Amino acid sequence: MYICQSRYMDDKDLIINELRLHIKKLETIIKQQANEISELKKQLIKYINPNTPSSSNKHLKPNTQGLKSKGTKKGAPVGHKGTTRMQTIDRTEEIDTDICPKCGSHNLKDKQVFKRIIENIPEPIVPEVVESKIHKKKCLDCKYVFIPKHNTTPLTGKFGLNIMILVIFLKFILRGVLRKTAFFLDSGIALKLTPASVNAIVKRVADAAENEYNDLKERIRTAKIVYADETSFSVLGKNQWVWVFRTAEDILLVIRPSRGNDIVKEILGEEFSGTVVCDCWRAYNCLSNANLQRCWAHLLRKSGDLNTSATGRHFHEKLKKLFKQIKTFNSTNPTNEQRLEKYSVMTKELKKIISYYKQYEQIIPVAKYINNNLGNWFTCVKIEGVEPTNNFAERAIRETVVVRKIIGAFRSETGKENYEALASLIASWQLKNLNLKVELKNMLVKNLCFC
C-alpha cells in the first residue's frame, strides 16, 4: 500500500511539473503576442487616427453596394440637356466598291445604303516644324522697340506653345510621369522626346509662370479668409511638407522642409489680420492679429474615438449638437450683433461641457485639446462666411496626395519648385472654372513671346 501511494505521488508531481512547464510556454507565447499586438497598434495609428480623414480609409467603411440612397432620385439632374451631341459635318466620303471581294464579279447592286456621322482626328498626327521670321521693330518717332503683338512663337527653346500645353496637360491633368509622357508623345503624335526633354519643357513653363505665381502669393496674403493645411512629401529622400493655402478663388501650394510657424509667417505675414481656418497645429498660433477657426471635423473625429464608453458617447453627442447649432444658426443670416452674442453663448456652453467631463480620465486629452483653443471654435459664428471645418483645404491638397502616391517623391529641388508653381496655378484656374488651355496659352504668350 505504501508503494502504491508513493507511486501515485510521483505521478502527481510529474503531472504538476508538466503543467507548470506548459503554463510557462503559454505565458511566453502570450507575452510575444502582446508585444506583436503593441507593435501592430503603433503601425496602425499612422493610418487610423483622429487626424486622418475618413476618405483616406475607404476600405474600412461599411459596404454600401446595392443599398438605395435616401431622399434622392435616380436619373439626370434637373436642367440636364442629355447626351445627344450636336455635330456639324466638315466633309463627306463615299464608301463604295464595284468588285466582289469573293469572286471578283462586277455584277453588283446596293442592298442597303446607311449613313454614319462620326468625329475623328487625322492619322497620323505629326508635329510640323515652322520657321518664323520675327520682326523686331523700332519706332523712329518715339524710339519704342517691340515685337508684333500677334506673335505666338517663343523667343527661346525649340518647342511651340501647343506642345508645351500638351506636355503640361499630360503631366498635371493626367498625372503622367516623365517616362510615360515621353512614350505617349512618341506613340501618339510621333514626337520623339526623352524624359529629360519633357522635364525641360515643364521647367520652361514653370519659369514662365513665375510672375503669375508671385501674384497668387500676394492674393493669398491679402485675403480675408484662408483655409490652410499641410501634408508630408519626400524630396530627395528627405521628408518635407506641402502647405496649401486656399481662398474662395485661389489655391497656393508651397513645399518646404519645415512644418513650423516660419512658413505661416512667410506666406501670410506676421501681421495677417484675416481669418485662418486650420486644424489645431500650433504653427498657426503665431498669427496674433488673425482670427483662427479650428476644425470641427478634426475635433469630432477625436471625440468619436471615445465611443468605447457611455461617458465618451455622451460627450461626443454634446459636441455634435454644438456643431449642428453652428450650421443651423449660420443658415438664418444673422446680424453682426447676433453673431457676437451667439459666439459668447456657445463658447460658454463649450467651456461648461469640458469643465464637467474633464473629471473622467478618458476625456482629459480631448478636453485639453478643446481648452487650448477655447476661443477659436466659434469664429465661424462670429464672422460671416467662415466654414467650421477645414474641408476646403483638405480637398485642395487631395490632388497632391494622389501625386505623392504615384511618384513617391520629388527627385530634385527643381522638380519640387516646378510642381508647386504649376499645380497652384492650374488648381486656381480650375477653382474659377476657367479654360485651362486658354489661361496657359495666354501666360506663355505673355512671358515667352516678347522681349
C-alpha positions in Angstrom: 0.0 0.0 0.0 2.9 2.4 0.8 4.5 1.6 -2.6 1.2 2.4 -4.5 0.8 5.7 -2.6 4.4 6.7 -3.3 4.0 5.8 -7.0 0.8 7.9 -7.1 2.6 10.9 -5.5 5.4 10.6 -8.1 2.9 10.6 -10.9 1.1 13.6 -9.4 4.3 15.6 -9.1 5.2 14.7 -12.7 1.9 15.9 -14.0 2.2 19.1 -12.0 5.7 19.8 -13.4 4.4 19.2 -16.9 1.5 21.6 -16.3 3.9 24.2 -14.9 6.1 23.9 -18.0 3.1 24.1 -20.2 1.9 27.2 -18.4 5.3 28.9 -18.8 5.2 28.2 -22.5 1.8 29.7 -22.8 2.9 32.7 -20.8 5.8 33.2 -23.2 3.5 32.9 -26.2 1.1 35.4 -24.7 3.9 37.8 -23.9 5.2 37.5 -27.5 1.7 38.1 -28.9 1.1 41.1 -26.6 4.4 42.6 -28.0 3.3 41.9 -31.6 -0.1 43.5 -30.9 1.5 46.5 -29.4 3.8 47.0 -32.5 0.9 46.5 -34.8 -1.1 49.1 -33.0 1.8 51.5 -33.3 1.8 50.9 -37.1 -2.0 51.1 -37.4 -2.1 54.5 -35.6 -0.3 56.0 -38.5 -3.3 55.3 -40.7 -6.3 55.3 -38.4 -6.3 58.3 -36.0 -8.5 61.3 -35.4 -6.3 63.5 -37.6 -6.8 61.2 -40.6 -9.9 61.9 -42.6 -12.3 59.0 -43.2 -11.8 59.4 -47.0 -8.2 58.1 -46.5 -9.5 54.7 -45.3 -12.4 53.9 -47.6 -11.7 50.2 -47.2 -12.8 50.5 -43.6 -16.2 52.0 -44.4 -19.3 49.7 -44.5 -20.1 48.2 -47.8 -23.0 50.2 -49.3 -23.1 48.3 -52.6 -26.7 47.5 -53.5 -28.2 49.9 -51.0 -30.6 52.5 -52.1 -29.8 56.1 -51.3 -32.3 58.0 -49.1 -34.1 61.1 -50.3 -32.5 61.1 -53.8 -34.0 60.4 -57.2 -32.1 58.4 -59.8 -31.6 59.9 -63.2 -30.2 63.1 -64.8 -30.1 66.2 -62.7 -32.7 69.0 -63.3 -31.8 71.0 -66.4 -29.6 68.3 -67.9 -29.7 68.6 -71.7 -29.0 64.9 -72.4 -26.1 63.3 -74.2 -27.0 63.8 -77.8 -24.0 65.5 -79.3 -24.6 68.2 -81.9 -22.3 67.5 -85.0 -21.6 69.8 -87.9 -20.4 67.9 -91.0 -17.0 69.1 -92.3 -16.7 66.7 -95.2 -18.4 63.7 -96.7 -17.0 60.4 -98.0 -18.4 57.6 -100.1 -17.5 54.1 -99.1 -18.4 52.0 -102.2 -16.9 49.4 -104.5 -17.6 47.8 -107.9 -15.9 44.5 -107.4 -16.9 41.4 -105.3 -14.1 40.5 -102.8 -15.0 36.8 -103.0 -15.4 36.1 -106.8 -14.2 39.3 -108.5 -17.6 39.9 -110.2 -18.7 43.4 -111.2 -22.3 42.4 -111.3 -23.2 44.3 -108.0 -26.2 46.2 -106.7 -26.8 48.1 -103.4 -28.6 46.0 -100.8 -28.6 48.9 -98.3 -27.0 52.4 -98.0 -26.8 53.7 -94.5 -25.2 56.9 -93.0 -22.9 57.2 -90.0 -21.7 60.5 -88.7 -18.6 60.3 -86.5 -15.9 62.6 -85.1 -12.3 61.7 -85.6 -8.8 63.1 -85.7 -6.4 62.8 -88.7 -3.9 60.0 -88.8 -1.0 60.3 -88.3 -0.9 63.3 -86.1 2.6 64.7 -86.9 4.1 67.8 -85.5 5.2 70.4 -88.0 8.5 72.3 -87.9 7.8 76.0 -88.5 10.5 78.6 -89.2 9.2 82.0 -88.0 10.9 85.3 -89.1 10.1 87.6 -86.2 10.4 91.3 -87.0 11.7 93.2 -84.0 10.6 96.8 -84.7 11.7 100.2 -83.6 9.6 103.3 -83.8 11.6 106.1 -85.3 9.4 108.7 -83.7 9.3 107.5 -80.0 12.2 105.1 -80.2 10.0 102.3 -78.8 11.3 98.7 -79.6 8.8 96.0 -79.8 7.7 92.6 -81.4 4.3 92.4 -83.2 1.6 91.7 -80.7 0.2 88.7 -82.6 3.5 86.8 -82.2 2.9 83.3 -80.6 6.4 81.9 -81.3 8.6 81.6 -78.1 11.8 83.6 -78.3 13.8 80.7 -76.7 13.6 77.0 -76.9 12.7 74.5 -79.7 9.1 73.8 -78.9 6.0 75.8 -79.7 3.2 76.7 -77.3 0.8 73.9 -78.3 3.4 71.2 -77.5 4.2 72.9 -74.2 0.5 73.0 -73.3 0.1 69.3 -74.2 3.0 68.3 -72.0 1.6 70.2 -69.1 -1.8 68.6 -69.6 -0.3 65.1 -69.6 1.9 65.9 -66.6 -0.5 67.7 -64.4 -4.0 66.9 -65.5 -3.5 63.2 -66.3 -0.7 62.9 -63.7 1.7 61.4 -66.2 5.3 60.6 -65.1 8.1 61.8 -67.3 8.8 58.4 -68.9 5.2 57.6 -69.8 4.6 61.2 -71.0 7.6 60.8 -73.4 6.3 57.4 -74.6 2.8 58.8 -75.3 4.2 61.8 -77.3 6.2 59.3 -79.4 3.4 56.8 -80.0 0.5 59.3 -80.1 1.8 62.2 -82.2 5.2 60.9 -83.5 7.1 63.4 -81.3 10.3 61.8 -80.1 11.3 63.3 -76.7 13.4 61.9 -73.9 12.1 62.1 -70.3 14.8 64.8 -69.8 13.4 66.9 -72.6 9.9 66.6 -71.2 11.2 67.8 -67.8 13.0 70.7 -69.6 9.6 71.7 -71.1 7.9 71.6 -67.7 10.7 73.8 -66.3 10.4 76.3 -69.1 6.7 76.6 -68.5 7.2 76.9 -64.7 9.8 79.6 -65.2 7.3 81.4 -67.4 4.8 81.2 -64.6 6.9 83.0 -62.0 5.1 86.3 -62.2 1.7 84.7 -62.0 2.8 82.5 -59.1 4.1 85.6 -57.2 0.8 87.4 -57.9 -1.1 84.4 -56.5 1.0 84.5 -53.3 0.2 88.2 -52.9 -3.6 87.5 -53.3 -3.4 84.8 -50.6 -1.5 87.2 -48.3 -4.3 89.9 -48.7 -7.3 87.5 -48.5 -9.9 87.9 -45.8 -10.4 84.2 -45.2 -7.8 81.5 -45.8 -8.1 77.7 -45.3 -4.7 76.1 -44.6 -3.4 72.6 -44.2 -0.2 70.6 -44.7 1.0 67.1 -45.5 4.3 65.3 -45.9 6.1 64.8 -49.2 9.6 63.3 -49.7 12.1 65.4 -51.6 15.5 63.7 -52.4 14.8 61.1 -49.8 14.2 63.7 -47.0 10.8 64.5 -45.5 9.4 67.9 -46.4 5.9 69.4 -46.2 3.4 70.6 -48.7 1.4 73.5 -47.4 -1.9 74.5 -49.0 -3.5 78.0 -48.6 -6.9 78.2 -50.2 -9.3 81.1 -50.6 -12.6 81.3 -52.4 -10.8 81.8 -55.8 -7.2 80.7 -55.3 -5.2 77.7 -54.2 -1.5 78.1 -53.3 0.9 75.2 -52.8 4.4 75.6 -51.3 6.8 72.8 -50.4 9.2 73.5 -47.6 11.5 71.4 -45.3 9.7 72.9 -42.2 6.3 72.4 -40.7 6.8 75.3 -38.3 5.4 78.8 -38.0 8.2 80.2 -40.2 6.2 79.0 -43.2 3.0 80.6 -42.0 4.9 83.9 -41.5 6.5 83.6 -44.9 3.2 83.1 -46.8 0.7 85.1 -44.8 3.0 87.5 -43.0 3.2 88.1 -39.2 0.7 91.0 -39.5 -2.0 88.9 -41.3 -5.3 90.1 -39.9 -7.8 88.0 -41.7 -9.3 84.6 -40.7 -7.4 81.3 -40.9 -9.3 78.1 -40.8 -7.0 75.3 -39.8 -6.5 72.3 -37.5 -5.0 72.7 -34.0 -1.4 72.5 -35.2 0.4 75.0 -33.1 2.3 76.6 -36.0 -0.7 78.8 -36.7 -0.6 80.3 -33.2 2.0 82.9 -34.4 -0.7 84.8 -36.1 -1.5 87.1 -33.2 -3.6 89.6 -35.3 -5.6 86.9 -37.1 -8.9 85.2 -36.2 -8.4 81.4 -36.0 -11.2 78.9 -36.7 -10.2 75.4 -35.5 -11.5 72.5 -37.5 -14.6 70.8 -36.1 -14.1 67.7 -38.3 -10.8 67.0 -36.5 -12.5 67.6 -33.1 -15.4 65.3 -33.8 -13.1 62.6 -35.1 -11.2 62.8 -31.8 -14.3 62.7 -29.7 -15.8 59.9 -31.8 -12.8 57.7 -30.8 -14.2 57.9 -27.2 -17.3 55.8 -28.1 -15.9 52.8 -26.2 -17.6 54.0 -23.0 -21.0 55.5 -22.2 -19.3 58.7 -20.9 -17.4 59.1 -24.2 -20.5 58.6 -26.2 -22.4 61.3 -24.2 -19.5 63.7 -24.6 -19.3 63.1 -28.3 -23.1 63.7 -28.7 -22.9 67.0 -26.9 -20.2 68.2 -29.3 -22.2 67.0 -32.2 -25.2 69.1 -31.0 -23.0 72.2 -30.8 -21.7 71.6 -34.3 -25.3 71.3 -35.5 -26.2 74.5 -33.8 -23.4 76.3 -35.8 -24.8 75.2 -39.1 -28.4 76.0 -38.1 -27.5 79.4 -36.8 -25.4 80.4 -39.8 -28.3 79.4 -42.1 -30.5 82.1 -40.6 -28.4 85.0 -42.0 -27.9 86.7 -38.5 -26.7 90.2 -37.9 -23.3 91.1 -36.6 -24.7 91.7 -33.1 -26.5 88.4 -33.1 -23.3 86.7 -34.2 -21.2 88.2 -31.4 -23.9 87.2 -28.8 -24.1 83.7 -30.2 -20.3 83.3 -30.2 -20.2 84.2 -26.5 -23.1 81.9 -25.6 -21.7 78.9 -27.4 -18.2 79.4 -26.1 -19.5 79.4 -22.5 -21.5 76.3 -23.3 -18.4 74.5 -24.6 -16.4 75.6 -21.6 -19.2 74.2 -19.3 -19.1 70.9 -21.1 -15.4 70.3 -20.8 -15.4 71.5 -17.2 -17.8 68.7 -16.4 -16.3 65.9 -18.5 -12.6 66.5 -17.7 -13.2 64.6 -14.4 -13.2 61.4 -16.5 -9.7 60.2 -17.3 -10.7 59.0 -20.8 -12.0 62.5 -21.7 -9.0 64.5 -20.4 -6.9 64.5 -23.7 -9.8 65.8 -25.8 -10.8 68.3 -23.1 -7.3 69.7 -23.1 -7.4 69.8 -26.9 -10.5 71.9 -26.8 -9.4 74.1 -23.9 -6.1 75.0 -25.5 -8.0 76.6 -28.4 -11.2 77.6 -26.5 -11.7 80.9 -28.2 -11.2 79.5 -31.7 -14.1 77.1 -32.1 -16.9 79.5 -32.9 -15.1 82.1 -35.1 -17.4 80.8 -37.9 -20.3 82.0 -35.8 -18.7 85.4 -35.1 -17.6 86.1 -38.7 -19.8 85.7 -41.7 -18.6 83.3 -44.5 -16.2 81.2 -42.4 -16.7 77.5 -42.5 -16.5 75.4 -39.2 -14.3 72.8 -40.8 -11.1 72.7 -42.8 -12.6 70.6 -45.6 -11.8 73.2 -48.3 -8.1 72.9 -47.6 -8.2 69.2 -47.3 -9.9 68.9 -50.7 -7.4 71.3 -52.2 -4.4 69.2 -51.0 -6.0 65.9 -52.1 -4.6 66.1 -55.6 -1.1 66.4 -54.2 -1.7 63.3 -52.1 -2.6 61.4 -55.2 0.5 62.6 -57.0 2.6 61.5 -54.0 1.1 58.0 -54.3 2.0 57.9 -58.0 5.6 59.3 -58.0 6.6 58.6 -54.4 9.0 61.5 -54.1 10.4 64.5 -55.9 13.9 63.6 -57.1 15.2 67.2 -57.4 14.6 70.6 -55.9 13.8 71.9 -59.4 11.1 69.3 -59.8 9.6 70.4 -56.5 9.6 74.1 -57.5 8.1 73.3 -60.9 5.3 71.4 -59.2 4.4 73.9 -56.6 4.1 76.8 -59.1 2.2 75.0 -61.9 0.0 72.9 -59.6 -1.0 76.1 -57.8 -2.0 78.0 -61.0 -3.8 75.0 -62.5 -5.7 74.4 -59.3 -6.7 78.1 -59.1 -7.9 78.2 -62.7 -9.9 75.1 -62.1 -11.4 76.6 -59.0 -12.6 79.6 -61.0 -13.9 77.3 -63.8 -11.6 78.9 -66.3 -10.4 77.3 -69.6 -7.0 75.8 -68.7 -5.8 75.8 -72.3 -6.6 79.5 -72.8 -5.1 80.5 -69.5 -1.9 78.5 -70.1 -1.5 79.9 -73.6 -2.1 83.5 -72.5 0.5 83.1 -69.8 3.1 81.6 -72.2 2.5 84.2 -74.9 2.9 87.0 -72.4 6.1 85.7 -70.8 7.8 83.8 -73.7 6.9 85.5 -76.9 8.0 89.1 -76.2 11.1 90.9 -75.0 
